[in-house]
Amino acid sequence: MNRFVDPPNTMVITLKEILDGTKTVLCVSHDEEDGMWQFLDGSDELEADNARIVTLEEMLEIDESFSLLWDLPPGWIAERVSNKALWTKREKD
């Protein structure tokens, strides 16, 4: 069940490798400045050539555990060490 306040067609940033299944989402951020969501692999750099814009709904179809992050406030980040691990939430540094 989608409990996100943002509509399902909200645009999010992710990686080509996450969409093709070769990488796992280990870090989700909800940007304070613009409210944008990022579903990334936890590496420090986001390269323009592998960045992709998809909808929130598409990301929720990839991994049902993303639905647990519906209440992540802007300016916060959720992380996990593997796709089997629990999410931990904290305010961005």
C-alpha positions in Angstrom: 0.0 0.0 0.0 1.4 3.4 -1.0 1.2 5.8 1.9 3.4 8.5 0.4 1.9 12.0 0.4 3.6 12.6 -2.9 1.5 11.4 -5.9 2.6 8.1 -7.7 3.8 10.1 -10.7 6.3 12.1 -8.6 9.6 12.1 -10.4 12.6 10.5 -8.6 16.2 10.1 -9.5 17.8 6.7 -9.6 20.5 4.8 -11.5 20.3 2.8 -14.8 21.9 -0.1 -12.9 19.2 -0.1 -10.3 16.5 -0.3 -13.0 18.3 -3.1 -14.8 18.8 -5.0 -11.5 22.6 -5.0 -11.4 22.7 -2.7 -8.3 20.5 -2.4 -5.2 19.0 0.7 -3.6 20.9 1.2 -0.4 20.3 4.9 0.1 17.1 6.9 -0.2 17.1 10.6 0.3 14.3 13.2 0.4 15.8 16.5 -0.5 15.0 19.4 1.7 15.5 22.1 -1.0 13.1 20.8 -3.6 11.4 17.7 -2.1 13.0 15.5 -4.8 13.4 11.8 -3.9 16.7 9.9 -4.8 16.9 6.1 -4.8 20.6 5.3 -5.1 23.1 2.6 -4.5 25.0 4.4 -1.7 28.0 5.4 -3.7 29.1 9.0 -3.3 28.8 10.1 -6.9 25.9 10.3 -9.2 27.1 10.3 -12.8 24.9 12.0 -15.4 25.4 9.2 -17.9 23.8 6.6 -15.6 21.2 8.8 -13.8 17.6 8.1 -14.7 14.3 9.9 -13.9 11.4 7.6 -13.1 8.2 7.8 -11.1 7.8 7.1 -7.4 5.3 4.4 -8.4 7.9 2.6 -10.6 10.4 2.6 -7.7 7.7 1.1 -5.4 7.3 -1.7 -7.9 11.0 -2.6 -7.7 11.1 -3.2 -3.9 8.2 -3.3 -1.6 10.4 -2.2 1.4 10.5 1.3 -0.2 6.9 1.7 1.1 8.3 1.8 4.6 9.9 5.2 3.8 6.6 7.0 3.2 7.2 9.2 6.2 10.9 10.2 5.5 10.9 13.9 6.1 12.5 16.3 3.6 16.2 16.7 4.6 16.4 13.1 5.8 18.1 10.0 4.4 17.3 6.2 4.8 20.1 3.7 4.5 20.6 -0.1 4.6 23.6 -2.3 4.2 21.9 -4.8 1.8 18.5 -5.5 0.2 17.7 -7.8 3.1 18.6 -5.4 5.9 16.3 -3.0 7.7 16.2 0.7 6.8 17.7 3.2 9.2 16.7 6.8 9.0 18.6 9.9 10.0 18.8 13.6 9.2 21.3 14.5 6.5 24.6 15.9 7.6 
